Amino acid sequence: MRGTLTATGIVLVVALVYASSCIIRPFRDCWLCDGKGHHRSKRKSKLSRPCRWCNHTGKRLRIGRRLWNRARRVHRDAAAGAKIAR
C-alpha cells in the first residue's frame, strides 16, 4: 500500500512539473531542424531547405500545451452553445 501511494505521488509531481513547464514555456525547439528553421537534406548534405514542421520558425508548440488549448476551446464552445440554447 505504501509503495502505491509513493508511486502515485511521484506521478502527480511529474505531471505537475510538466504542466507548469508548458505554461511557462509553451514552445520548444523543433526536433527536425534543432530550432534553426531550416535543415539539411539527407541526400545532398550541402543543401538546406526550410523546415516544414515548424513553418520556418524553429519553434513548435508542446504537446501538453496543445491539449490545454484544445480543452479550453471545447469548453468555450460549449459555454457559447449553452448561451445560444437559452
PyMOL Python script that loads the backbone (N, CA, C, O; Angstrom):
from pymol import cmd

cmd.read_pdbstr("""\
ATOM      1  N   MET A   1       0.820  -1.192   0.000  1.00  0.00           N
ATOM      2  CA  MET A   1       0.000   0.000   0.000  1.00  0.00           C
ATOM      3  C   MET A   1       0.864   1.256   0.000  1.00  0.00           C
ATOM      4  O   MET A   1       0.561   2.227  -0.693  1.00  0.00           O
ATOM      5  N   ARG A   2       1.926   1.230   0.771  1.00  0.00           N
ATOM      6  CA  ARG A   2       2.787   2.396   0.873  1.00  0.00           C
ATOM      7  C   ARG A   2       3.499   2.680  -0.457  1.00  0.00           C
ATOM      8  O   ARG A   2       3.679   3.840  -0.829  1.00  0.00           O
ATOM      9  N   GLY A   3       3.905   1.615  -1.178  1.00  0.00           N
ATOM     10  CA  GLY A   3       4.564   1.777  -2.465  1.00  0.00           C
ATOM     11  C   GLY A   3       3.636   2.380  -3.510  1.00  0.00           C
ATOM     12  O   GLY A   3       4.071   3.168  -4.349  1.00  0.00           O
ATOM     13  N   THR A   4       2.355   2.012  -3.461  1.00  0.00           N
ATOM     14  CA  THR A   4       1.372   2.556  -4.401  1.00  0.00           C
ATOM     15  C   THR A   4       1.184   4.052  -4.177  1.00  0.00           C
ATOM     16  O   THR A   4       1.113   4.827  -5.131  1.00  0.00           O
ATOM     17  N   LEU A   5       1.104   4.448  -2.922  1.00  0.00           N
ATOM     18  CA  LEU A   5       0.947   5.870  -2.626  1.00  0.00           C
ATOM     19  C   LEU A   5       2.179   6.662  -3.047  1.00  0.00           C
ATOM     20  O   LEU A   5       2.063   7.782  -3.545  1.00  0.00           O
ATOM     21  N   THR A   6       3.341   6.087  -2.849  1.00  0.00           N
ATOM     22  CA  THR A   6       4.577   6.764  -3.257  1.00  0.00           C
ATOM     23  C   THR A   6       4.628   6.915  -4.769  1.00  0.00           C
ATOM     24  O   THR A   6       4.965   7.983  -5.281  1.00  0.00           O
ATOM     25  N   ALA A   7       4.291   5.838  -5.487  1.00  0.00           N
ATOM     26  CA  ALA A   7       4.308   5.889  -6.955  1.00  0.00           C
ATOM     27  C   ALA A   7       3.289   6.898  -7.476  1.00  0.00           C
ATOM     28  O   ALA A   7       3.569   7.638  -8.420  1.00  0.00           O
ATOM     29  N   THR A   8       2.107   6.929  -6.863  1.00  0.00           N
ATOM     30  CA  THR A   8       1.076   7.893  -7.262  1.00  0.00           C
ATOM     31  C   THR A   8       1.549   9.315  -7.006  1.00  0.00           C
ATOM     32  O   THR A   8       1.330  10.200  -7.833  1.00  0.00           O
ATOM     33  N   GLY A   9       2.185   9.538  -5.887  1.00  0.00           N
ATOM     34  CA  GLY A   9       2.714  10.872  -5.573  1.00  0.00           C
ATOM     35  C   GLY A   9       3.781  11.306  -6.561  1.00  0.00           C
ATOM     36  O   GLY A   9       3.805  12.462  -6.986  1.00  0.00           O
ATOM     37  N   ILE A  10       4.658  10.389  -6.927  1.00  0.00           N
ATOM     38  CA  ILE A  10       5.713  10.720  -7.904  1.00  0.00           C
ATOM     39  C   ILE A  10       5.106  11.069  -9.249  1.00  0.00           C
ATOM     40  O   ILE A  10       5.521  12.036  -9.887  1.00  0.00           O
ATOM     41  N   VAL A  11       4.122  10.283  -9.685  1.00  0.00           N
ATOM     42  CA  VAL A  11       3.471  10.557 -10.972  1.00  0.00           C
ATOM     43  C   VAL A  11       2.777  11.910 -10.947  1.00  0.00           C
ATOM     44  O   VAL A  11       2.846  12.657 -11.923  1.00  0.00           O
ATOM     45  N   LEU A  12       2.118  12.234  -9.859  1.00  0.00           N
ATOM     46  CA  LEU A  12       1.440  13.533  -9.751  1.00  0.00           C
ATOM     47  C   LEU A  12       2.436  14.690  -9.759  1.00  0.00           C
ATOM     48  O   LEU A  12       2.179  15.726 -10.372  1.00  0.00           O
ATOM     49  N   VAL A  13       3.558  14.522  -9.089  1.00  0.00           N
ATOM     50  CA  VAL A  13       4.573  15.580  -9.075  1.00  0.00           C
ATOM     51  C   VAL A  13       5.148  15.779 -10.472  1.00  0.00           C
ATOM     52  O   VAL A  13       5.331  16.916 -10.909  1.00  0.00           O
ATOM     53  N   VAL A  14       5.431  14.696 -11.170  1.00  0.00           N
ATOM     54  CA  VAL A  14       5.969  14.796 -12.538  1.00  0.00           C
ATOM     55  C   VAL A  14       4.954  15.475 -13.452  1.00  0.00           C
ATOM     56  O   VAL A  14       5.322  16.329 -14.259  1.00  0.00           O
ATOM     57  N   ALA A  15       3.678  15.102 -13.333  1.00  0.00           N
ATOM     58  CA  ALA A  15       2.640  15.725 -14.161  1.00  0.00           C
ATOM     59  C   ALA A  15       2.508  17.213 -13.851  1.00  0.00           C
ATOM     60  O   ALA A  15       2.316  18.020 -14.761  1.00  0.00           O
ATOM     61  N   LEU A  16       2.609  17.577 -12.594  1.00  0.00           N
ATOM     62  CA  LEU A  16       2.515  18.981 -12.198  1.00  0.00           C
ATOM     63  C   LEU A  16       3.694  19.789 -12.728  1.00  0.00           C
ATOM     64  O   LEU A  16       3.521  20.918 -13.186  1.00  0.00           O
ATOM     65  N   VAL A  17       4.885  19.214 -12.667  1.00  0.00           N
ATOM     66  CA  VAL A  17       6.070  19.901 -13.186  1.00  0.00           C
ATOM     67  C   VAL A  17       5.955  20.089 -14.696  1.00  0.00           C
ATOM     68  O   VAL A  17       6.280  21.159 -15.212  1.00  0.00           O
ATOM     69  N   TYR A  18       5.492  19.053 -15.414  1.00  0.00           N
ATOM     70  CA  TYR A  18       5.343  19.177 -16.867  1.00  0.00           C
ATOM     71  C   TYR A  18       4.277  20.218 -17.213  1.00  0.00           C
ATOM     72  O   TYR A  18       4.472  21.021 -18.126  1.00  0.00           O
ATOM     73  N   ALA A  19       3.161  20.210 -16.497  1.00  0.00           N
ATOM     74  CA  ALA A  19       2.106  21.188 -16.767  1.00  0.00           C
ATOM     75  C   ALA A  19       2.602  22.608 -16.511  1.00  0.00           C
ATOM     76  O   ALA A  19       2.293  23.514 -17.285  1.00  0.00           O
ATOM     77  N   SER A  20       3.358  22.813 -15.452  1.00  0.00           N
ATOM     78  CA  SER A  20       3.870  24.162 -15.185  1.00  0.00           C
ATOM     79  C   SER A  20       4.909  24.569 -16.222  1.00  0.00           C
ATOM     80  O   SER A  20       4.992  25.745 -16.577  1.00  0.00           O
ATOM     81  N   SER A  21       5.703  23.622 -16.715  1.00  0.00           N
ATOM     82  CA  SER A  21       6.666  23.974 -17.761  1.00  0.00           C
ATOM     83  C   SER A  21       5.964  24.310 -19.068  1.00  0.00           C
ATOM     84  O   SER A  21       6.452  25.138 -19.838  1.00  0.00           O
ATOM     85  N   CYS A  22       4.813  23.671 -19.330  1.00  0.00           N
ATOM     86  CA  CYS A  22       4.043  24.009 -20.533  1.00  0.00           C
ATOM     87  C   CYS A  22       3.420  25.399 -20.425  1.00  0.00           C
ATOM     88  O   CYS A  22       3.244  26.086 -21.432  1.00  0.00           O
ATOM     89  N   ILE A  23       3.090  25.809 -19.210  1.00  0.00           N
ATOM     90  CA  ILE A  23       2.526  27.141 -19.021  1.00  0.00           C
ATOM     91  C   ILE A  23       3.626  28.202 -19.128  1.00  0.00           C
ATOM     92  O   ILE A  23       3.431  29.246 -19.750  1.00  0.00           O
ATOM     93  N   ILE A  24       4.776  27.928 -18.521  1.00  0.00           N
ATOM     94  CA  ILE A  24       5.866  28.906 -18.523  1.00  0.00           C
ATOM     95  C   ILE A  24       6.524  29.010 -19.899  1.00  0.00           C
ATOM     96  O   ILE A  24       6.754  30.111 -20.399  1.00  0.00           O
ATOM     97  N   ARG A  25       6.824  27.866 -20.505  1.00  0.00           N
ATOM     98  CA  ARG A  25       7.481  27.845 -21.822  1.00  0.00           C
ATOM     99  C   ARG A  25       6.677  26.964 -22.759  1.00  0.00           C
ATOM    100  O   ARG A  25       6.964  25.772 -22.872  1.00  0.00           O
ATOM    101  N   PRO A  26       5.657  27.528 -23.449  1.00  0.00           N
ATOM    102  CA  PRO A  26       4.786  26.702 -24.284  1.00  0.00           C
ATOM    103  C   PRO A  26       5.462  26.203 -25.568  1.00  0.00           C
ATOM    104  O   PRO A  26       4.989  25.241 -26.173  1.00  0.00           O
ATOM    105  N   PHE A  27       6.533  26.828 -25.981  1.00  0.00           N
ATOM    106  CA  PHE A  27       7.197  26.411 -27.214  1.00  0.00           C
ATOM    107  C   PHE A  27       8.513  25.713 -26.908  1.00  0.00           C
ATOM    108  O   PHE A  27       9.173  26.013 -25.913  1.00  0.00           O
ATOM    109  N   ARG A  28       8.883  24.784 -27.769  1.00  0.00           N
ATOM    110  CA  ARG A  28      10.175  24.114 -27.667  1.00  0.00           C
ATOM    111  C   ARG A  28      10.818  24.111 -29.046  1.00  0.00           C
ATOM    112  O   ARG A  28      10.161  24.401 -30.046  1.00  0.00           O
ATOM    113  N   ASP A  29      12.099  23.784 -29.096  1.00  0.00           N
ATOM    114  CA  ASP A  29      12.790  23.747 -30.385  1.00  0.00           C
ATOM    115  C   ASP A  29      12.233  22.618 -31.248  1.00  0.00           C
ATOM    116  O   ASP A  29      11.841  21.567 -30.742  1.00  0.00           O
ATOM    117  N   CYS A  30      12.208  22.848 -32.524  1.00  0.00           N
ATOM    118  CA  CYS A  30      11.738  21.841 -33.469  1.00  0.00           C
ATOM    119  C   CYS A  30      12.708  20.658 -33.467  1.00  0.00           C
ATOM    120  O   CYS A  30      13.922  20.844 -33.394  1.00  0.00           O
ATOM    121  N   TRP A  31      12.168  19.453 -33.547  1.00  0.00           N
ATOM    122  CA  TRP A  31      13.003  18.260 -33.490  1.00  0.00           C
ATOM    123  C   TRP A  31      13.753  18.018 -34.796  1.00  0.00           C
ATOM    124  O   TRP A  31      14.797  17.366 -34.794  1.00  0.00           O
ATOM    125  N   LEU A  32      13.243  18.529 -35.899  1.00  0.00           N
ATOM    126  CA  LEU A  32      13.871  18.262 -37.181  1.00  0.00           C
ATOM    127  C   LEU A  32      15.017  19.225 -37.480  1.00  0.00           C
ATOM    128  O   LEU A  32      16.083  18.812 -37.936  1.00  0.00           O
ATOM    129  N   CYS A  33      14.791  20.497 -37.222  1.00  0.00           N
ATOM    130  CA  CYS A  33      15.804  21.497 -37.583  1.00  0.00           C
ATOM    131  C   CYS A  33      16.611  21.978 -36.380  1.00  0.00           C
ATOM    132  O   CYS A  33      17.480  22.836 -36.534  1.00  0.00           O
ATOM    133  N   ASP A  34      16.347  21.446 -35.184  1.00  0.00           N
ATOM    134  CA  ASP A  34      17.032  21.845 -33.953  1.00  0.00           C
ATOM    135  C   ASP A  34      16.894  23.330 -33.648  1.00  0.00           C
ATOM    136  O   ASP A  34      17.809  23.938 -33.093  1.00  0.00           O
ATOM    137  N   GLY A  35      15.755  23.918 -34.008  1.00  0.00           N
ATOM    138  CA  GLY A  35      15.484  25.313 -33.692  1.00  0.00           C
ATOM    139  C   GLY A  35      16.079  26.313 -34.662  1.00  0.00           C
ATOM    140  O   GLY A  35      16.095  27.508 -34.368  1.00  0.00           O
ATOM    141  N   LYS A  36      16.568  25.865 -35.809  1.00  0.00           N
ATOM    142  CA  LYS A  36      17.195  26.775 -36.772  1.00  0.00           C
ATOM    143  C   LYS A  36      16.227  27.276 -37.835  1.00  0.00           C
ATOM    144  O   LYS A  36      16.466  28.328 -38.428  1.00  0.00           O
ATOM    145  N   GLY A  37      15.147  26.555 -38.090  1.00  0.00           N
ATOM    146  CA  GLY A  37      14.185  26.964 -39.105  1.00  0.00           C
ATOM    147  C   GLY A  37      14.459  26.370 -40.470  1.00  0.00           C
ATOM    148  O   GLY A  37      13.634  26.481 -41.377  1.00  0.00           O
ATOM    149  N   HIS A  38      15.599  25.747 -40.618  1.00  0.00           N
ATOM    150  CA  HIS A  38      15.918  25.055 -41.870  1.00  0.00           C
ATOM    151  C   HIS A  38      16.787  23.847 -41.533  1.00  0.00           C
ATOM    152  O   HIS A  38      17.453  23.813 -40.497  1.00  0.00           O
ATOM    153  N   HIS A  39      16.770  22.869 -42.413  1.00  0.00           N
ATOM    154  CA  HIS A  39      17.565  21.669 -42.151  1.00  0.00           C
ATOM    155  C   HIS A  39      18.209  21.186 -43.440  1.00  0.00           C
ATOM    156  O   HIS A  39      17.786  21.533 -44.543  1.00  0.00           O
ATOM    157  N   ARG A  40      19.218  20.395 -43.273  1.00  0.00           N
ATOM    158  CA  ARG A  40      19.951  19.875 -44.417  1.00  0.00           C
ATOM    159  C   ARG A  40      19.252  18.650 -44.979  1.00  0.00           C
ATOM    160  O   ARG A  40      18.700  17.835 -44.239  1.00  0.00           O
ATOM    161  N   SER A  41      19.285  18.537 -46.272  1.00  0.00           N
ATOM    162  CA  SER A  41      18.702  17.390 -46.936  1.00  0.00           C
ATOM    163  C   SER A  41      19.539  16.149 -46.643  1.00  0.00           C
ATOM    164  O   SER A  41      20.760  16.241 -46.512  1.00  0.00           O
ATOM    165  N   LYS A  42      18.900  15.004 -46.541  1.00  0.00           N
ATOM    166  CA  LYS A  42      19.636  13.777 -46.252  1.00  0.00           C
ATOM    167  C   LYS A  42      20.422  13.302 -47.474  1.00  0.00           C
ATOM    168  O   LYS A  42      21.490  12.707 -47.330  1.00  0.00           O
ATOM    169  N   ARG A  43      19.915  13.554 -48.639  1.00  0.00           N
ATOM    170  CA  ARG A  43      20.586  13.091 -49.855  1.00  0.00           C
ATOM    171  C   ARG A  43      21.782  13.964 -50.207  1.00  0.00           C
ATOM    172  O   ARG A  43      22.865  13.459 -50.502  1.00  0.00           O
ATOM    173  N   LYS A  44      21.582  15.249 -50.175  1.00  0.00           N
ATOM    174  CA  LYS A  44      22.649  16.194 -50.529  1.00  0.00           C
ATOM    175  C   LYS A  44      22.931  17.050 -49.306  1.00  0.00           C
ATOM    176  O   LYS A  44      22.165  17.960 -48.989  1.00  0.00           O
ATOM    177  N   SER A  45      24.008  16.764 -48.633  1.00  0.00           N
ATOM    178  CA  SER A  45      24.261  17.391 -47.336  1.00  0.00           C
ATOM    179  C   SER A  45      24.586  18.875 -47.422  1.00  0.00           C
ATOM    180  O   SER A  45      24.527  19.557 -46.399  1.00  0.00           O
ATOM    181  N   LYS A  46      24.923  19.404 -48.584  1.00  0.00           N
ATOM    182  CA  LYS A  46      25.255  20.826 -48.677  1.00  0.00           C
ATOM    183  C   LYS A  46      24.020  21.699 -48.872  1.00  0.00           C
ATOM    184  O   LYS A  46      24.075  22.908 -48.650  1.00  0.00           O
ATOM    185  N   LEU A  47      22.926  21.105 -49.278  1.00  0.00           N
ATOM    186  CA  LEU A  47      21.714  21.875 -49.497  1.00  0.00           C
ATOM    187  C   LEU A  47      20.882  21.933 -48.222  1.00  0.00           C
ATOM    188  O   LEU A  47      20.700  20.918 -47.550  1.00  0.00           O
ATOM    189  N   SER A  48      20.385  23.101 -47.893  1.00  0.00           N
ATOM    190  CA  SER A  48      19.468  23.208 -46.774  1.00  0.00           C
ATOM    191  C   SER A  48      18.152  23.766 -47.303  1.00  0.00           C
ATOM    192  O   SER A  48      18.121  24.555 -48.248  1.00  0.00           O
ATOM    193  N   ARG A  49      17.069  23.331 -46.664  1.00  0.00           N
ATOM    194  CA  ARG A  49      15.751  23.787 -47.102  1.00  0.00           C
ATOM    195  C   ARG A  49      14.934  24.174 -45.879  1.00  0.00           C
ATOM    196  O   ARG A  49      15.232  23.735 -44.768  1.00  0.00           O
ATOM    197  N   PRO A  50      13.910  24.991 -46.075  1.00  0.00           N
ATOM    198  CA  PRO A  50      13.089  25.419 -44.942  1.00  0.00           C
ATOM    199  C   PRO A  50      12.398  24.221 -44.284  1.00  0.00           C
ATOM    200  O   PRO A  50      11.999  23.271 -44.957  1.00  0.00           O
ATOM    201  N   CYS A  51      12.268  24.283 -42.991  1.00  0.00           N
ATOM    202  CA  CYS A  51      11.650  23.202 -42.232  1.00  0.00           C
ATOM    203  C   CYS A  51      10.133  23.282 -42.367  1.00  0.00           C
ATOM    204  O   CYS A  51       9.540  24.336 -42.139  1.00  0.00           O
ATOM    205  N   ARG A  52       9.516  22.180 -42.734  1.00  0.00           N
ATOM    206  CA  ARG A  52       8.063  22.187 -42.906  1.00  0.00           C
ATOM    207  C   ARG A  52       7.328  21.899 -41.607  1.00  0.00           C
ATOM    208  O   ARG A  52       6.135  22.187 -41.509  1.00  0.00           O
ATOM    209  N   TRP A  53       7.998  21.343 -40.612  1.00  0.00           N
ATOM    210  CA  TRP A  53       7.341  21.000 -39.358  1.00  0.00           C
ATOM    211  C   TRP A  53       7.092  22.228 -38.494  1.00  0.00           C
ATOM    212  O   TRP A  53       6.074  22.308 -37.806  1.00  0.00           O
ATOM    213  N   CYS A  54       8.002  23.171 -38.524  1.00  0.00           N
ATOM    214  CA  CYS A  54       7.846  24.355 -37.660  1.00  0.00           C
ATOM    215  C   CYS A  54       7.506  25.613 -38.457  1.00  0.00           C
ATOM    216  O   CYS A  54       7.489  26.708 -37.895  1.00  0.00           O
ATOM    217  N   ASN A  55       7.237  25.478 -39.749  1.00  0.00           N
ATOM    218  CA  ASN A  55       6.925  26.622 -40.613  1.00  0.00           C
ATOM    219  C   ASN A  55       8.027  27.671 -40.588  1.00  0.00           C
ATOM    220  O   ASN A  55       7.750  28.871 -40.564  1.00  0.00           O
ATOM    221  N   HIS A  56       9.263  27.222 -40.595  1.00  0.00           N
ATOM    222  CA  HIS A  56      10.467  28.054 -40.697  1.00  0.00           C
ATOM    223  C   HIS A  56      10.717  28.941 -39.477  1.00  0.00           C
ATOM    224  O   HIS A  56      11.499  29.887 -39.564  1.00  0.00           O
ATOM    225  N   THR A  57      10.076  28.660 -38.348  1.00  0.00           N
ATOM    226  CA  THR A  57      10.286  29.471 -37.158  1.00  0.00           C
ATOM    227  C   THR A  57      11.310  28.852 -36.208  1.00  0.00           C
ATOM    228  O   THR A  57      11.951  29.568 -35.438  1.00  0.00           O
ATOM    229  N   GLY A  58      11.466  27.542 -36.256  1.00  0.00           N
ATOM    230  CA  GLY A  58      12.377  26.858 -35.348  1.00  0.00           C
ATOM    231  C   GLY A  58      11.733  26.465 -34.035  1.00  0.00           C
ATOM    232  O   GLY A  58      12.377  25.809 -33.216  1.00  0.00           O
ATOM    233  N   LYS A  59      10.479  26.845 -33.803  1.00  0.00           N
ATOM    234  CA  LYS A  59       9.771  26.531 -32.557  1.00  0.00           C
ATOM    235  C   LYS A  59       8.487  25.772 -32.855  1.00  0.00           C
ATOM    236  O   LYS A  59       7.826  26.006 -33.866  1.00  0.00           O
ATOM    237  N   ARG A  60       8.150  24.852 -31.947  1.00  0.00           N
ATOM    238  CA  ARG A  60       6.907  24.092 -32.049  1.00  0.00           C
ATOM    239  C   ARG A  60       6.186  24.132 -30.710  1.00  0.00           C
ATOM    240  O   ARG A  60       6.816  24.198 -29.654  1.00  0.00           O
ATOM    241  N   LEU A  61       4.858  24.093 -30.765  1.00  0.00           N
ATOM    242  CA  LEU A  61       4.055  24.102 -29.554  1.00  0.00           C
ATOM    243  C   LEU A  61       4.143  22.727 -28.880  1.00  0.00           C
ATOM    244  O   LEU A  61       4.038  21.702 -29.554  1.00  0.00           O
ATOM    245  N   ARG A  62       4.333  22.699 -27.571  1.00  0.00           N
ATOM    246  CA  ARG A  62       4.441  21.436 -26.838  1.00  0.00           C
ATOM    247  C   ARG A  62       3.123  20.672 -26.867  1.00  0.00           C
ATOM    248  O   ARG A  62       2.054  21.263 -27.023  1.00  0.00           O
ATOM    249  N   ILE A  63       3.208  19.373 -26.717  1.00  0.00           N
ATOM    250  CA  ILE A  63       2.017  18.533 -26.758  1.00  0.00           C
ATOM    251  C   ILE A  63       1.067  18.878 -25.616  1.00  0.00           C
ATOM    252  O   ILE A  63      -0.144  18.959 -25.821  1.00  0.00           O
ATOM    253  N   GLY A  64       1.600  19.080 -24.431  1.00  0.00           N
ATOM    254  CA  GLY A  64       0.758  19.431 -23.292  1.00  0.00           C
ATOM    255  C   GLY A  64       0.029  20.753 -23.502  1.00  0.00           C
ATOM    256  O   GLY A  64      -1.127  20.899 -23.105  1.00  0.00           O
ATOM    257  N   ARG A  65       0.698  21.703 -24.119  1.00  0.00           N
ATOM    258  CA  ARG A  65       0.060  22.996 -24.388  1.00  0.00           C
ATOM    259  C   ARG A  65      -1.009  22.863 -25.467  1.00  0.00           C
ATOM    260  O   ARG A  65      -2.036  23.539 -25.405  1.00  0.00           O
ATOM    261  N   ARG A  66      -0.780  21.999 -26.456  1.00  0.00           N
ATOM    262  CA  ARG A  66      -1.814  21.748 -27.470  1.00  0.00           C
ATOM    263  C   ARG A  66      -3.061  21.160 -26.837  1.00  0.00           C
ATOM    264  O   ARG A  66      -4.177  21.566 -27.162  1.00  0.00           O
ATOM    265  N   LEU A  67      -2.878  20.198 -25.927  1.00  0.00           N
ATOM    266  CA  LEU A  67      -4.021  19.600 -25.235  1.00  0.00           C
ATOM    267  C   LEU A  67      -4.756  20.631 -24.395  1.00  0.00           C
ATOM    268  O   LEU A  67      -5.987  20.647 -24.373  1.00  0.00           O
ATOM    269  N   TRP A  68      -4.022  21.490 -23.705  1.00  0.00           N
ATOM    270  CA  TRP A  68      -4.627  22.541 -22.894  1.00  0.00           C
ATOM    271  C   TRP A  68      -5.423  23.509 -23.760  1.00  0.00           C
ATOM    272  O   TRP A  68      -6.542  23.879 -23.405  1.00  0.00           O
ATOM    273  N   ASN A  69      -4.856  23.926 -24.897  1.00  0.00           N
ATOM    274  CA  ASN A  69      -5.558  24.843 -25.795  1.00  0.00           C
ATOM    275  C   ASN A  69      -6.831  24.209 -26.348  1.00  0.00           C
ATOM    276  O   ASN A  69      -7.861  24.874 -26.459  1.00  0.00           O
ATOM    277  N   ARG A  70      -6.762  22.921 -26.694  1.00  0.00           N
ATOM    278  CA  ARG A  70      -7.940  22.242 -27.229  1.00  0.00           C
ATOM    279  C   ARG A  70      -9.024  22.127 -26.163  1.00  0.00           C
ATOM    280  O   ARG A  70     -10.202  22.326 -26.461  1.00  0.00           O
ATOM    281  N   ALA A  71      -8.646  21.809 -24.931  1.00  0.00           N
ATOM    282  CA  ALA A  71      -9.633  21.705 -23.850  1.00  0.00           C
ATOM    283  C   ALA A  71     -10.294  23.060 -23.588  1.00  0.00           C
ATOM    284  O   ALA A  71     -11.503  23.127 -23.372  1.00  0.00           O
ATOM    285  N   ARG A  72      -9.518  24.121 -23.606  1.00  0.00           N
ATOM    286  CA  ARG A  72     -10.094  25.461 -23.426  1.00  0.00           C
ATOM    287  C   ARG A  72     -11.056  25.815 -24.548  1.00  0.00           C
ATOM    288  O   ARG A  72     -12.107  26.409 -24.311  1.00  0.00           O
ATOM    289  N   ARG A  73     -10.687  25.445 -25.785  1.00  0.00           N
ATOM    290  CA  ARG A  73     -11.539  25.739 -26.932  1.00  0.00           C
ATOM    291  C   ARG A  73     -12.860  24.977 -26.845  1.00  0.00           C
ATOM    292  O   ARG A  73     -13.917  25.539 -27.130  1.00  0.00           O
ATOM    293  N   VAL A  74     -12.808  23.701 -26.453  1.00  0.00           N
ATOM    294  CA  VAL A  74     -14.024  22.905 -26.309  1.00  0.00           C
ATOM    295  C   VAL A  74     -14.905  23.488 -25.210  1.00  0.00           C
ATOM    296  O   VAL A  74     -16.122  23.585 -25.374  1.00  0.00           O
ATOM    297  N   HIS A  75     -14.306  23.871 -24.104  1.00  0.00           N
ATOM    298  CA  HIS A  75     -15.069  24.462 -23.006  1.00  0.00           C
ATOM    299  C   HIS A  75     -15.714  25.774 -23.428  1.00  0.00           C
ATOM    300  O   HIS A  75     -16.877  26.022 -23.110  1.00  0.00           O
ATOM    301  N   ARG A  76     -14.977  26.612 -24.134  1.00  0.00           N
ATOM    302  CA  ARG A  76     -15.504  27.896 -24.583  1.00  0.00           C
ATOM    303  C   ARG A  76     -16.651  27.703 -25.573  1.00  0.00           C
ATOM    304  O   ARG A  76     -17.665  28.398 -25.500  1.00  0.00           O
ATOM    305  N   ASP A  77     -16.487  26.751 -26.500  1.00  0.00           N
ATOM    306  CA  ASP A  77     -17.549  26.498 -27.483  1.00  0.00           C
ATOM    307  C   ASP A  77     -18.794  25.913 -26.823  1.00  0.00           C
ATOM    308  O   ASP A  77     -19.914  26.230 -27.223  1.00  0.00           O
ATOM    309  N   ALA A  78     -18.608  25.070 -25.823  1.00  0.00           N
ATOM    310  CA  ALA A  78     -19.753  24.503 -25.109  1.00  0.00           C
ATOM    311  C   ALA A  78     -20.489  25.591 -24.339  1.00  0.00           C
ATOM    312  O   ALA A  78     -21.720  25.598 -24.299  1.00  0.00           O
ATOM    313  N   ALA A  79     -19.748  26.508 -23.728  1.00  0.00           N
ATOM    314  CA  ALA A  79     -20.378  27.598 -22.986  1.00  0.00           C
ATOM    315  C   ALA A  79     -21.127  28.523 -23.944  1.00  0.00           C
ATOM    316  O   ALA A  79     -22.211  29.008 -23.621  1.00  0.00           O
ATOM    317  N   ALA A  80     -20.557  28.764 -25.110  1.00  0.00           N
ATOM    318  CA  ALA A  80     -21.229  29.614 -26.098  1.00  0.00           C
ATOM    319  C   ALA A  80     -22.489  28.936 -26.621  1.00  0.00           C
ATOM    320  O   ALA A  80     -23.495  29.599 -26.876  1.00  0.00           O
ATOM    321  N   GLY A  81     -22.436  27.619 -26.781  1.00  0.00           N
ATOM    322  CA  GLY A  81     -23.612  26.869 -27.231  1.00  0.00           C
ATOM    323  C   GLY A  81     -24.713  26.873 -26.193  1.00  0.00           C
ATOM    324  O   GLY A  81     -25.893  26.909 -26.543  1.00  0.00           O
ATOM    325  N   ALA A  82     -24.352  26.838 -24.927  1.00  0.00           N
ATOM    326  CA  ALA A  82     -25.345  26.861 -23.850  1.00  0.00           C
ATOM    327  C   ALA A  82     -26.034  28.219 -23.798  1.00  0.00           C
ATOM    328  O   ALA A  82     -27.228  28.292 -23.506  1.00  0.00           O
ATOM    329  N   LYS A  83     -25.308  29.285 -24.074  1.00  0.00           N
ATOM    330  CA  LYS A  83     -25.910  30.620 -24.066  1.00  0.00           C
ATOM    331  C   LYS A  83     -26.878  30.796 -25.217  1.00  0.00           C
ATOM    332  O   LYS A  83     -27.907  31.458 -25.078  1.00  0.00           O
ATOM    333  N   ILE A  84     -26.546  30.198 -26.365  1.00  0.00           N
ATOM    334  CA  ILE A  84     -27.433  30.299 -27.537  1.00  0.00           C
ATOM    335  C   ILE A  84     -28.706  29.500 -27.295  1.00  0.00           C
ATOM    336  O   ILE A  84     -29.777  29.924 -27.727  1.00  0.00           O
ATOM    337  N   ALA A  85     -28.625  28.363 -26.622  1.00  0.00           N
ATOM    338  CA  ALA A  85     -29.772  27.493 -26.414  1.00  0.00           C
ATOM    339  C   ALA A  85     -30.776  28.109 -25.446  1.00  0.00           C
ATOM    340  O   ALA A  85     -31.953  27.749 -25.486  1.00  0.00           O
ATOM    341  N   ARG A  86     -30.363  29.003 -24.599  1.00  0.00           N
ATOM    342  CA  ARG A  86     -31.285  29.618 -23.624  1.00  0.00           C
ATOM    343  C   ARG A  86     -32.227  30.512 -24.284  1.00  0.00           C
ATOM    344  O   ARG A  86     -33.074  31.114 -23.623  1.00  0.00           O
TER     345      ARG A  86
END
""", "prot")
cmd.dss("prot")
cmd.show_as("cartoon", "prot")
cmd.util.cbc("prot")
cmd.orient("prot")
